[in-house]
């Protein structure tokens, strides 16, 4: 069991600045060091225009067009796929058909491309070269890492809805890097699971959670709730561990159940001391799962603590919550978590949660951002040793369109604590 600390938390302090404003749409944001100058940059986009930009971490946040003509880009990640030392962008697209909602998946869509970073912002290439990876209908999230092997990169593809029905069972798939990523027509694909998950909205890659293994694992937020999914090298099998069933009291009212987004936080020596979730799909509820004991097989038993409810579901059954991010912002060696709220006000911005007594379910909370937020990206953007975060507004037709959509940077102004 994790040792619990009753502490007086350091109040968070962040200064806000605008990276880009008056966005025509907004949805995704990541923070790789694209030009490899030692400082994280940003890339972001919305669903409607099909334009992906990266924002160089200079005095002006210079904006550069990576790709256009990508119909409805949704989830993304980054990794050095080309092998030139610079992170490439991996994106899935063509999720929906003409209606443009989860009830209308494109039967020929759900495609994944990787976009090749040319290696210098000063090169003549105005667009990054696109390389096809593969597809599965309803593709909505993807994560790049080493999930069954460490010698090649892999992409786990996670659909949100199936062609048959919005709540039908989904195939989770994995693509493995081919011998030549530049000439391959597509990547080899295998199915991880096609019989247990429905309506997966959140998928987070986590390193260091599998005892004795260097492989990455996954946390899913779905109809089923929160699930830890990992590959067991000893048996050669994928293992599912259900952490919690999520929010189930709203189902008759909204049609949604389970969890919408998820992340795991470290406390002390435990890299998964708690799991925080937005619940259910596009939910209004923030909950935390903590270990209450072990079962007969020695596996953790998890208990759920409801922390907050942000407003009532709207006429579509949705709330304002969209993402959970766990990170150590105050430098004490223990991770806090952020909640991204899309709006409308007052259910808008970024909420910051700090564990006070984990076992008792006591947390401190502050609002640290007021703009609409779809996604949060973290990084030390100015090299001062403190972790900052950036946000992009949620501006998506048929769901929620933020007023004056922006990309914001929140610089960390807290004094760093001495880790115990």
N, C-alpha and C positions, 0 to 999 in steps of 0.2 A: 504494500500500500504506500501511496505517496505521502510524505510528511506534509502537514498543513501548517501554514504560517499565518498568524494574526498580525497584520502589519498596518501601518498608517501609510497609505499609498501616496506617491508623489503625483499631484494633479498634472494631467497632461497639458502641454503647452505647444501649440503648433501655429505658425504664421502662414496665412494663405496667400497664394499668388496665382494669377491667371496664366495658363500656358496657351490656351486657345479659347476664343469665345464666339458666340453666334454660330455654333455648329448647326449644320442642317440636319444631322442625325447623330446619334451617339449610342454606343453599346459596349464595345470591347476595349480593353487597355492592358498593355504589358510593359515591362521596364527592363529590356535587355540593354547591354552596352553594345549598340549596333556598330559604332565606329571604333570600338576597342581603344578608347582613350582613357580608360579607367573610371569613367563616370557613367552611370546608367542613363540611357535615353528613354524615349517612350515611342510605342507605336499604338495607334488606335483607329477606330472606325465605327460607323453605324451600319445598319442593315440595308438601308434603302439605296444609297448612291452607288455602292460597290467600289468605293475608293478607299484604299488603305494608305495611311500616311505614317511616316516616322518623324519625330520631333527631336532635333539634335540638342543636346544639353550644352548649349552655349549661352551667351548673354541674352539672346533674343528668342530662344527655342525655335530655331529655324525649321520650318515645315518642308518636308520633301515627300513627293508622291512615290510610293512603292509599286502600287498596282491599281488599275481601274478596270471596269468592265467585268468585275467578279459579281455575279448575281447573288445577292443576299449572303454576304459573309457573316458567319455567326461566331463559333468558338475558335480560339487560336492558342498556340503555344510557340515556343522558339527553341532552337538548338542548332549547333554547328553540323548541319547535315552534309554540306559540300566538302568539309574538311579543310577550309581555307583559314580557319581560326576566327571567323566572324559568325555571329548567330544569324541563322536563317529563320524566316517566318513560316509556320505551318498553320493553315487555315482550312476550315470546312465551310461549305457554301451550298447554295441551292436547296435550302431546307424546305421551304413552303412553295405551294403552287399559287394560282391567281388570287385566292381568297386571302392569303397571307397570315394564317393563324395555325395553331397546332392541330386544328381539325382538317388541315389541307396539306399534308406532306407531299412533296414532289416525288412521284414514283421513280423518276429517272435521276433525282438529285441526291443530296447527301454526299457530295464529292469532297475529297481532300486534295489540296495542292501544297507543295512546299515552294516558297519563293526565295530564290537564290540571292543572297546578299553579295553585291559585287566587290565588297571589301573596302571601298573608300567612297565617301560622299562626293568627292570631286571627280569621280569617273563619269564618262559621257552617258552611261546607261541611265536613261530617264525612268525606265521601269525595270523592276527585277524580273529575271527570267522565271517563268512558272513551270513546275514539274508536277505531273499527275502522280498521286499515290494510290487512290482507290476510292470506293464509295460503299455506302449502305444507306438505305432510305431513312430519312429522319435524323441524319447526323447533326449533332448539336454541340457536343463537347469533344475535345481530344486532349490527350496528354502525351508528351514525348519523354521517353526515359528508357530505363533498362528494367523490364518487368519479368522476363524469364531468362535473360542472358545479358552478360556485360560486354560482349565483344561487338555487338551491333546495336544501333539505336532502334527503338521500337515506338510505334504510335498506337495507343489505345484509342479506338473510336467508339463514341457513346451516343447512340440515337436517343431522342426524347420521345418520339411517337412512331408507331408502326403504320403502314398503309391500311391495314385492316380496321384499326380503331385507335383513337387517341389513348386508350388505356390498355391496349393489347400488349402482350409480352414482347420484349425487345431483344435483339442480338447485340451483345457487346463483343467487339471484334478487335484484333490486334494485327498490325502491319509490321513486318520486319524489314529492316534496311537491306536492299539487294546489293549484289557485288558492285555494281556501277550505278550510282544514284543519278548520274547525268544522262544515261542512255536507256535506263529501264522504262518500259512502257507503263508499268505499275508495280507496286510492291506486293510480295506474297502476303496473303491474308488468312488468318485462322479465326474461328469463333471461340471466344472464351466462355460465354454463357448465353444460352438462348431460351431459358426456361424459368428464370427467377425474377427478372427486373421489369418494372413497368414505369413509364414516365420518369426517366432519369433526368433531373434538371441540373444537379451539381455533381462534378467529378473533380477530385483534387488528388494530385500526385504527392506522395510523402516518402521521403527517404529516412532510413534508420529506424523503421518500425518493426522489421522482421528480425527476430533474434538470430544472431549468427549469420546474417545474410547481407550482401551488398546490394540486393535488388530493391527497386522501388515498389511501392504498393499504392493502392487506390482507396479513397473514401468516396462512396456514392451517396447522394441524396435522391431518393426516389419515392414512388408510391409505398414501398415497403418500409420506408424510414431511412435510417442511417446504417450503412453496411461497410465493413472493412473487407477489401478484396485483395488477396495476394497469392503469389505462386510459391508453393512449397517445393524447394529443390530436392528434398529427400524423397518425396513421393511422386514428383513430376505432375502434381495436380494443383489446380486453382482452389483456394480455400475462401469460403465466405463466412464472415463473422457478423451477425446482426447485433448492432449496438443498441438500437432502440427503434420502436415502430413509429415515432414521430407524433404529429398532431392528428388525432382521429375524431375530435368532437365536432369539427366543422363540416364533415363529409356530406351530411344530408342537406346542408345549406349551400355549399359551394361546389360539390362534386370532386374536391381535391382532398387528399389525405397524405400522410407520410411527411417527407422532408423536401425542402427546396434547394438548400445549399448547406455546405458542411466544411469544417476544417478541424484539425486537431492541434492542441496546444501542449507545450512542454511546461512542466513544473518540476523543479529540482532535477533529478536524474531520470525522470519518466518522460519519454518523448511523446507519449499519448496519455497524459494525465487527465485530460478532459477532451471532450468533443463538443464543439458549439455548432448549432444549426439554426437556420431560418426554416420555419415550417408553416404550412405545407408548401406546395408549388406557388411561387410568387407570394409567399406567405406574410402574415402579420405577426407571427409568434417567434420569439427568440428563446431557445432552450439550451441547456448545457447537460451533457451526460458525464457522470463521474463513476468511478469504480466503487462498488459497495461490498465487494467480496469476491469469491471464486466459486465456480461450480465443481461438480464431481470430477471433471476432467482437468481442473486447474485453470480453466479459462476465466477471465474477468466477468463478473456480473455488473451490469451498468444500471445506474439509477438516473432518472430524468428530473431536472429542476427547471421549472418554468420561470424565466427571468422577466420577460416583458411581452406585452401585446400592443402593437402599434396600430391603433385604429381598427375599424371593422372592415371586413371584405367588401369590395365594391360590387357593382351589379354583375360583373363577370366572375365573381368569386375570388378575386385577387386582392392581396395586400401590397405593402410597399417594399418588402424585403427582397433583396436579390443576391447578396454575396456575404460570406464570412471570410475574414482573413485573420490568421493567428501569427503574431510576431512579437519580439521583445523590443519595445520602443523605449523603455526607461533604463535598459541596460542592467537589470538586476538578475539576469539569467533565467527569468520566468516569463512566459509569453502571455501577453494580453490578446484580446481579439477585437476586431472592428466589424461593425455591421453596416452594410451599404443599404440605404433607404432611398428609393427613387422618388417618393412624393405621392400625393401633394402635401404641402406644408400643413401641419407641423410634422408629419411623418416623412421627413426628408433630411438628407445629409448623412453624416457618419457618426455613429455612436461607438464609444470606446469603453470596453469592459475590462476591469482588473480584479483578479481573484483576491479576496481577503481571507476567507476560510473556505477552502475547496470542499471539504467534507460536509460542512454545514450549509453549503450553497449560498454563501455570502459573497456578493460582488459589488464593487463600486462602479459607477457609470457616469460618463460625461458625454456631452455632444461636442465633437471636435471639428465638424464641418457642417455647413448649412446648404450647400448646393445639392441639386439632384444627383444621385449616384447610381450607376449601373454596375460598374466594376472599379476595383481598387488595385493598384500596383504599388509594391514597396521597393525601396532602394535607398542607399545613402547617396543622394543626388549631389551633394556638395563636398563629400569627402571629410566630414568632420567627425566621423565615427558614430553618428547617431542615425537611426533608421527613420527615413521620411516616408510619406506615401503620396500618391497621386490618384485622382479620380476622373472618371468620365461620366457625363450625364446620361440618364436613361431617356432616350428620345426615339421611340419605336412606334410606328403607326400600328393601329389596331390593339395596342396594349397601353402605352402611356407615352405622351410627348411632353418632355420637360420644357418649361419656359426658359428662354435664354440659356440654352445648353452650352456647357463649358467643359474643358479639361482644366483641372485645378491641380496645383502642387501645394502640399502642406509640409513645410519645413519644421523639423523637430527642434524645439527650443528648450527641452527639458535637460536639467543637469543629469549626467549619467550616474547611476548608482553603482556602488561597488558590488559585484556579484559575490555571493557567499561561496 
